[in-house]
Amino acid sequence: MERIVRSSLVALALAAWAPALHAQTRNPVVAPRISNGQWQALQNRQQRQNFQQQQQFNRQLDNLSNQLRRPQNQVPVMKPTCTPSKVGISC
């Protein structure tokens, strides 16, 4: 019995909801018309944003790869044989 009541309630809810859904599909939303100049400006803005995001991603990738790169081998440095002191130069 309880199952029949639930089924009836679901059927009533769907019956009440269906006309509202149908009313929304009969009146579609119309996008405002824009001129070719406005369209071109929107495209340029989007392309600029995409380019800037790609550049930022590339910079982050470069920074990461530089951090992971192995350090260069140290070049040997010769110590001078003569060192200056307060008294003079000692060799």
The first five atom37 places (N, CA, C, CB, O) and aatype in JSON, in Angstrom:
{
  "aatype": [12, 6, 1, 9, 19, 1, 15, 15, 10, 19, 0, 10, 0, 10, 0, 0, 17, 0, 14, 0, 10, 8, 0, 5, 16, 1, 2, 14, 19, 19, 0, 14, 1, 9, 15, 2, 7, 5, 17, 5, 0, 10, 5, 2, 1, 5, 5, 1, 5, 2, 13, 5, 5, 5, 5, 5, 13, 2, 1, 5, 10, 3, 2, 10, 15, 2, 5, 10, 1, 1, 14, 5, 2, 5, 19, 14, 19, 12, 11, 14, 16, 4, 16, 14, 15, 11, 19, 7, 9, 15, 4],
  "atom_mask": [
    [1, 1, 1, 1, 1],
    [1, 1, 1, 1, 1],
    [1, 1, 1, 1, 1],
    [1, 1, 1, 1, 1],
    [1, 1, 1, 1, 1],
    [1, 1, 1, 1, 1],
    [1, 1, 1, 1, 1],
    [1, 1, 1, 1, 1],
    [1, 1, 1, 1, 1],
    [1, 1, 1, 1, 1],
    [1, 1, 1, 1, 1],
    [1, 1, 1, 1, 1],
    [1, 1, 1, 1, 1],
    [1, 1, 1, 1, 1],
    [1, 1, 1, 1, 1],
    [1, 1, 1, 1, 1],
    [1, 1, 1, 1, 1],
    [1, 1, 1, 1, 1],
    [1, 1, 1, 1, 1],
    [1, 1, 1, 1, 1],
    [1, 1, 1, 1, 1],
    [1, 1, 1, 1, 1],
    [1, 1, 1, 1, 1],
    [1, 1, 1, 1, 1],
    [1, 1, 1, 1, 1],
    [1, 1, 1, 1, 1],
    [1, 1, 1, 1, 1],
    [1, 1, 1, 1, 1],
    [1, 1, 1, 1, 1],
    [1, 1, 1, 1, 1],
    [1, 1, 1, 1, 1],
    [1, 1, 1, 1, 1],
    [1, 1, 1, 1, 1],
    [1, 1, 1, 1, 1],
    [1, 1, 1, 1, 1],
    [1, 1, 1, 1, 1],
    [1, 1, 1, 0, 1],
    [1, 1, 1, 1, 1],
    [1, 1, 1, 1, 1],
    [1, 1, 1, 1, 1],
    [1, 1, 1, 1, 1],
    [1, 1, 1, 1, 1],
    [1, 1, 1, 1, 1],
    [1, 1, 1, 1, 1],
    [1, 1, 1, 1, 1],
    [1, 1, 1, 1, 1],
    [1, 1, 1, 1, 1],
    [1, 1, 1, 1, 1],
    [1, 1, 1, 1, 1],
    [1, 1, 1, 1, 1],
    [1, 1, 1, 1, 1],
    [1, 1, 1, 1, 1],
    [1, 1, 1, 1, 1],
    [1, 1, 1, 1, 1],
    [1, 1, 1, 1, 1],
    [1, 1, 1, 1, 1],
    [1, 1, 1, 1, 1],
    [1, 1, 1, 1, 1],
    [1, 1, 1, 1, 1],
    [1, 1, 1, 1, 1],
    [1, 1, 1, 1, 1],
    [1, 1, 1, 1, 1],
    [1, 1, 1, 1, 1],
    [1, 1, 1, 1, 1],
    [1, 1, 1, 1, 1],
    [1, 1, 1, 1, 1],
    [1, 1, 1, 1, 1],
    [1, 1, 1, 1, 1],
    [1, 1, 1, 1, 1],
    [1, 1, 1, 1, 1],
    [1, 1, 1, 1, 1],
    [1, 1, 1, 1, 1],
    [1, 1, 1, 1, 1],
    [1, 1, 1, 1, 1],
    [1, 1, 1, 1, 1],
    [1, 1, 1, 1, 1],
    [1, 1, 1, 1, 1],
    [1, 1, 1, 1, 1],
    [1, 1, 1, 1, 1],
    [1, 1, 1, 1, 1],
    [1, 1, 1, 1, 1],
    [1, 1, 1, 1, 1],
    [1, 1, 1, 1, 1],
    [1, 1, 1, 1, 1],
    [1, 1, 1, 1, 1],
    [1, 1, 1, 1, 1],
    [1, 1, 1, 1, 1],
    [1, 1, 1, 0, 1],
    [1, 1, 1, 1, 1],
    [1, 1, 1, 1, 1],
    [1, 1, 1, 1, 1]
  ],
  "atom_positions": [
    [[0.81, -1.19, 0.0], [0.0, 0.0, 0.0], [0.86, 1.26, 0.0], [-0.93, -0.01, 1.2], [0.61, 2.22, -0.73]],
    [[1.87, 1.21, 0.83], [2.77, 2.36, 0.94], [3.47, 2.62, -0.4], [3.81, 2.13, 2.06], [3.71, 3.76, -0.77]],
    [[3.8, 1.55, -1.11], [4.46, 1.66, -2.4], [3.54, 2.34, -3.42], [4.89, 0.27, -2.91], [4.0, 3.14, -4.24]],
    [[2.29, 2.04, -3.37], [1.31, 2.64, -4.29], [1.17, 4.13, -4.0], [-0.08, 1.93, -4.17], [1.07, 4.94, -4.92]],
    [[1.18, 4.49, -2.73], [1.07, 5.9, -2.34], [2.28, 6.67, -2.84], [0.94, 6.04, -0.81], [2.15, 7.77, -3.38]],
    [[3.46, 6.09, -2.65], [4.69, 6.73, -3.12], [4.67, 6.92, -4.63], [5.92, 5.91, -2.71], [5.02, 7.98, -5.13]],
    [[4.26, 5.89, -5.35], [4.2, 5.96, -6.81], [3.22, 7.04, -7.25], [3.8, 4.61, -7.4], [3.47, 7.77, -8.21]],
    [[2.11, 7.14, -6.55], [1.11, 8.16, -6.88], [1.66, 9.55, -6.65], [-0.15, 7.95, -6.05], [1.44, 10.45, -7.46]],
    [[2.38, 9.74, -5.55], [2.96, 11.05, -5.25], [4.01, 11.43, -6.3], [3.58, 11.05, -3.85], [4.08, 12.58, -6.72]],
    [[4.81, 10.48, -6.7], [5.81, 10.74, -7.73], [5.14, 11.11, -9.04], [6.73, 9.53, -7.92], [5.58, 12.03, -9.73]],
    [[4.08, 10.39, -9.39], [3.35, 10.67, -10.63], [2.72, 12.06, -10.57], [2.27, 9.6, -10.87], [2.75, 12.78, -11.57]],
    [[2.16, 12.43, -9.44], [1.57, 13.77, -9.29], [2.62, 14.86, -9.4], [0.84, 13.88, -7.97], [2.39, 15.9, -10.01]],
    [[3.75, 14.63, -8.79], [4.83, 15.62, -8.85], [5.32, 15.8, -10.28], [6.01, 15.19, -7.93], [5.56, 16.92, -10.72]],
    [[5.47, 14.71, -11.0], [5.9, 14.8, -12.39], [4.85, 15.48, -13.25], [6.2, 13.41, -12.95], [5.18, 16.26, -14.14]],
    [[3.6, 15.2, -12.99], [2.52, 15.82, -13.75], [2.48, 17.32, -13.5], [1.16, 15.18, -13.38], [2.2, 18.09, -14.42]],
    [[2.76, 17.74, -12.29], [2.77, 19.17, -11.98], [4.0, 19.85, -12.55], [2.7, 19.38, -10.48], [3.94, 21.03, -12.9]],
    [[5.09, 19.14, -12.66], [6.37, 19.71, -13.1], [6.45, 19.79, -14.62], [7.53, 18.89, -12.56], [7.09, 20.7, -15.15]],
    [[5.83, 18.87, -15.33], [5.94, 18.79, -16.78], [5.46, 20.05, -17.5], [5.16, 17.61, -17.28], [6.15, 20.51, -18.41]],
    [[4.31, 20.64, -17.14], [3.9, 21.87, -17.84], [4.89, 23.01, -17.64], [2.52, 22.3, -17.36], [5.13, 23.8, -18.56]],
    [[5.46, 23.11, -16.48], [6.44, 24.17, -16.23], [7.67, 23.97, -17.11], [6.86, 24.19, -14.74], [8.21, 24.94, -17.65]],
    [[8.09, 22.75, -17.27], [9.23, 22.46, -18.13], [8.89, 22.77, -19.58], [9.66, 20.99, -17.99], [9.71, 23.33, -20.31]],
    [[7.69, 22.41, -19.99], [7.26, 22.67, -21.36], [7.17, 24.18, -21.62], [5.89, 21.99, -21.63], [7.52, 24.64, -22.71]],
    [[6.71, 24.95, -20.63], [6.61, 26.4, -20.79], [7.98, 27.01, -20.98], [5.91, 27.03, -19.56], [8.12, 27.98, -21.73]],
    [[9.01, 26.48, -20.31], [10.37, 27.01, -20.46], [10.92, 26.73, -21.85], [11.3, 26.41, -19.41], [11.64, 27.56, -22.41]],
    [[10.58, 25.58, -22.42], [11.12, 25.25, -23.73], [10.39, 26.0, -24.84], [11.03, 23.76, -23.97], [10.95, 26.18, -25.92]],
    [[9.16, 26.43, -24.6], [8.44, 27.19, -25.62], [8.97, 28.6, -25.76], [6.96, 27.24, -25.29], [8.87, 29.18, -26.83]],
    [[9.54, 29.17, -24.72], [10.06, 30.53, -24.71], [11.58, 30.51, -24.55], [9.4, 31.37, -23.59], [12.08, 30.77, -23.46]],
    [[12.3, 30.2, -25.61], [13.76, 30.13, -25.47], [14.36, 31.52, -25.23], [14.39, 29.5, -26.72], [13.8, 32.53, -25.65]],
    [[15.48, 31.55, -24.57], [16.18, 32.8, -24.3], [16.89, 33.23, -25.58], [17.19, 32.64, -23.11], [17.58, 32.43, -26.21]],
    [[16.72, 34.48, -25.95], [17.36, 35.01, -27.15], [18.55, 35.83, -26.73], [16.37, 35.85, -28.0], [18.43, 36.75, -25.92]],
    [[19.7, 35.51, -27.28], [20.92, 36.25, -26.96], [20.87, 37.61, -27.64], [22.19, 35.46, -27.39], [20.38, 37.73, -28.76]],
    [[21.39, 38.64, -26.97], [21.39, 39.96, -27.58], [22.33, 39.99, -28.8], [21.82, 41.04, -26.56], [23.35, 39.3, -28.83]],
    [[21.97, 40.76, -29.78], [22.79, 40.87, -30.98], [23.93, 41.84, -30.71], [21.95, 41.33, -32.2], [23.75, 42.89, -30.09]],
    [[25.12, 41.47, -31.19], [26.27, 42.35, -31.05], [26.85, 42.61, -32.43], [27.35, 41.74, -30.1], [26.69, 41.8, -33.35]],
    [[27.52, 43.72, -32.56], [28.08, 44.08, -33.86], [29.37, 43.3, -34.1], [28.35, 45.6, -33.93], [29.92, 42.68, -33.2]],
    [[29.84, 43.35, -35.35], [31.09, 42.65, -35.7], [32.26, 43.22, -34.91], [31.36, 42.76, -37.2], [33.16, 42.48, -34.51]],
    [[32.26, 44.53, -34.69], [33.34, 45.15, -33.91], [33.36, 44.66, -32.47], [0.0, 0.0, 0.0], [34.42, 44.39, -31.91]],
    [[32.18, 44.54, -31.89], [32.1, 44.04, -30.51], [32.52, 42.59, -30.45], [30.68, 44.2, -29.96], [33.2, 42.17, -29.52]],
    [[32.11, 41.81, -31.47], [32.49, 40.4, -31.53], [34.0, 40.27, -31.64], [31.8, 39.7, -32.71], [34.61, 39.44, -30.97]],
    [[34.61, 41.09, -32.5], [36.07, 41.05, -32.67], [36.78, 41.45, -31.38], [36.5, 41.99, -33.82], [37.79, 40.85, -31.02]],
    [[36.24, 42.44, -30.68], [36.84, 42.87, -29.41], [36.77, 41.75, -28.38], [36.13, 44.13, -28.88], [37.72, 41.52, -27.63]],
    [[35.63, 41.03, -28.33], [35.51, 39.91, -27.39], [36.5, 38.8, -27.73], [34.07, 39.36, -27.4], [37.11, 38.21, -26.85]],
    [[36.64, 38.52, -29.03], [37.59, 37.48, -29.44], [39.01, 37.88, -29.09], [37.47, 37.21, -30.95], [39.79, 37.06, -28.6]],
    [[39.37, 39.14, -29.33], [40.71, 39.62, -29.02], [40.99, 39.53, -27.52], [40.89, 41.07, -29.5], [42.08, 39.14, -27.1]],
    [[39.99, 39.9, -26.72], [40.16, 39.84, -25.27], [40.39, 38.4, -24.81], [38.94, 40.43, -24.55], [41.25, 38.14, -23.98]],
    [[39.6, 37.47, -25.37], [39.74, 36.06, -25.01], [41.09, 35.51, -25.44], [38.62, 35.23, -25.63], [41.74, 34.78, -24.69]],
    [[41.53, 35.87, -26.64], [42.83, 35.4, -27.12], [43.97, 35.96, -26.26], [43.04, 35.8, -28.59], [44.93, 35.26, -25.98]],
    [[43.85, 37.24, -25.84], [44.88, 37.84, -25.0], [44.94, 37.13, -23.65], [44.61, 39.35, -24.79], [46.02, 36.85, -23.14]],
    [[43.75, 36.84, -23.07], [43.73, 36.13, -21.79], [44.33, 34.73, -21.93], [42.29, 36.03, -21.26], [45.08, 34.29, -21.06]],
    [[44.0, 34.03, -23.01], [44.56, 32.7, -23.23], [46.07, 32.77, -23.37], [43.94, 32.06, -24.48], [46.78, 31.93, -22.83]],
    [[46.56, 33.76, -24.1], [48.0, 33.92, -24.29], [48.69, 34.2, -22.97], [48.3, 35.05, -25.29], [49.74, 33.62, -22.67]],
    [[48.11, 35.09, -22.16], [48.71, 35.42, -20.87], [48.73, 34.21, -19.94], [47.95, 36.56, -20.21], [49.71, 34.0, -19.22]],
    [[47.68, 33.42, -19.96], [47.66, 32.21, -19.13], [48.71, 31.21, -19.6], [46.26, 31.55, -19.16], [49.37, 30.57, -18.78]],
    [[48.87, 31.08, -20.92], [49.88, 30.16, -21.45], [51.28, 30.63, -21.08], [49.74, 30.04, -22.99], [52.13, 29.82, -20.73]],
    [[51.53, 31.95, -21.16], [52.84, 32.49, -20.79], [53.13, 32.26, -19.31], [52.91, 33.99, -21.12], [54.24, 31.9, -18.94]],
    [[52.12, 32.47, -18.47], [52.31, 32.24, -17.04], [52.61, 30.77, -16.77], [51.05, 32.68, -16.24], [53.48, 30.45, -15.95]],
    [[51.9, 29.88, -17.44], [52.16, 28.45, -17.29], [53.59, 28.11, -17.73], [51.14, 27.62, -18.09], [54.28, 27.35, -17.06]],
    [[54.02, 28.67, -18.86], [55.38, 28.41, -19.35], [56.43, 28.93, -18.38], [55.58, 29.05, -20.72], [57.45, 28.26, -18.17]],
    [[56.2, 30.12, -17.79], [57.16, 30.65, -16.8], [57.25, 29.73, -15.59], [56.76, 32.06, -16.36], [58.35, 29.46, -15.1]],
    [[56.11, 29.27, -15.1], [56.12, 28.37, -13.95], [56.83, 27.07, -14.28], [54.68, 28.08, -13.49], [57.57, 26.53, -13.45]],
    [[56.62, 26.57, -15.48], [57.27, 25.34, -15.91], [58.78, 25.54, -16.01], [56.71, 24.87, -17.26], [59.55, 24.66, -15.6]],
    [[59.21, 26.68, -16.55], [60.64, 26.98, -16.63], [61.26, 27.09, -15.26], [60.86, 28.27, -17.41], [62.34, 26.56, -15.02]],
    [[60.56, 27.78, -14.34], [61.09, 27.91, -12.97], [61.22, 26.55, -12.31], [60.18, 28.83, -12.13], [62.21, 26.28, -11.62]],
    [[60.24, 25.7, -12.5], [60.29, 24.37, -11.91], [61.44, 23.55, -12.49], [58.97, 23.64, -12.13], [62.15, 22.86, -11.76]],
    [[61.61, 23.62, -13.81], [62.69, 22.85, -14.42], [64.05, 23.37, -14.0], [62.56, 22.88, -15.95], [65.0, 22.59, -13.88]],
    [[64.17, 24.68, -13.78], [65.44, 25.24, -13.31], [65.74, 24.79, -11.89], [65.41, 26.76, -13.38], [66.9, 24.58, -11.54]],
    [[64.73, 24.64, -11.07], [64.94, 24.19, -9.7], [65.36, 22.72, -9.66], [63.68, 24.39, -8.87], [66.12, 22.31, -8.79]],
    [[64.85, 21.93, -10.6], [65.14, 20.51, -10.59], [66.45, 20.17, -11.29], [64.0, 19.76, -11.24], [66.97, 19.06, -11.16]],
    [[66.99, 21.13, -12.04], [68.22, 20.88, -12.77], [69.38, 20.64, -11.81], [68.54, 22.06, -13.71], [69.48, 21.28, -10.76]],
    [[70.24, 19.71, -12.17], [71.39, 19.42, -11.3], [72.34, 20.61, -11.28], [72.13, 18.15, -11.79], [72.46, 21.32, -12.28]],
    [[73.0, 20.84, -10.16], [73.96, 21.96, -10.11], [75.15, 21.67, -11.02], [74.44, 22.21, -8.65], [75.55, 20.52, -11.2]],
    [[75.7, 22.73, -11.57], [76.87, 22.6, -12.43], [78.08, 22.15, -11.6], [77.18, 23.95, -13.15], [78.18, 22.45, -10.41]],
    [[78.97, 21.43, -12.24], [80.19, 21.02, -11.55], [81.02, 22.26, -11.19], [81.03, 20.04, -12.43], [81.1, 23.22, -11.95]],
    [[81.61, 22.2, -10.02], [82.41, 23.33, -9.57], [83.74, 23.37, -10.32], [82.64, 23.26, -8.05], [84.4, 22.34, -10.49]],
    [[84.11, 24.54, -10.75], [85.4, 24.72, -11.43], [86.46, 24.89, -10.36], [85.38, 25.97, -12.41], [86.29, 25.68, -9.43]],
    [[87.58, 24.14, -10.47], [88.62, 24.28, -9.46], [89.24, 25.68, -9.5], [89.71, 23.21, -9.67], [89.46, 26.26, -10.56]],
    [[89.5, 26.2, -8.31], [90.08, 27.53, -8.19], [91.44, 27.37, -7.53], [89.15, 28.5, -7.36], [91.57, 26.71, -6.5]],
    [[92.44, 27.99, -8.14], [93.8, 27.92, -7.56], [93.94, 29.0, -6.51], [94.91, 28.08, -8.67], [93.54, 30.14, -6.71]],
    [[94.53, 28.62, -5.38], [94.77, 29.59, -4.32], [96.07, 30.32, -4.64], [94.83, 28.91, -2.92], [97.04, 29.73, -5.1]],
    [[96.07, 31.6, -4.39], [97.31, 32.33, -4.67], [98.43, 31.87, -3.73], [97.09, 33.87, -4.54], [98.19, 31.58, -2.55]],
    [[99.64, 31.81, -4.27], [100.77, 31.38, -3.45], [101.27, 32.51, -2.58], [101.91, 30.87, -4.32], [101.84, 32.26, -1.52]],
    [[101.08, 33.71, -2.99], [101.49, 34.86, -2.2], [100.26, 35.52, -1.6], [102.29, 35.87, -3.05], [99.28, 35.75, -2.31]],
    [[100.32, 35.83, -0.3], [99.2, 36.48, 0.36], [99.67, 37.79, 0.99], [98.57, 35.56, 1.42], [100.74, 37.84, 1.6]],
    [[98.89, 38.8, 0.83], [99.29, 40.07, 1.45], [99.06, 40.0, 2.97], [98.49, 41.28, 0.83], [98.13, 39.34, 3.43]],
    [[99.9, 40.66, 3.71], [99.76, 40.75, 5.17], [100.03, 42.17, 5.59], [100.72, 39.75, 5.9], [100.32, 43.03, 4.75]],
    [[99.94, 42.45, 6.9], [100.15, 43.81, 7.4], [101.61, 44.24, 7.23], [99.74, 43.91, 8.88], [101.9, 45.42, 7.04]],
    [[102.51, 43.29, 7.3], [103.93, 43.6, 7.23], [104.37, 43.72, 5.77], [104.75, 42.53, 7.96], [105.26, 44.5, 5.45]],
    [[103.76, 42.96, 4.91], [104.14, 42.96, 3.51], [103.51, 41.75, 2.84], [0.0, 0.0, 0.0], [102.47, 41.27, 3.28]],
    [[104.14, 41.27, 1.78], [103.65, 40.12, 1.04], [104.49, 38.91, 1.44], [103.71, 40.37, -0.5], [105.72, 38.97, 1.43]],
    [[103.84, 37.83, 1.78], [104.58, 36.61, 2.12], [104.3, 35.57, 1.07], [104.2, 36.08, 3.54], [103.14, 35.3, 0.74]],
    [[105.35, 35.0, 0.56], [105.22, 33.96, -0.47], [105.74, 32.64, 0.04], [105.96, 34.37, -1.75], [105.72, 31.65, -0.69]]
  ]
}
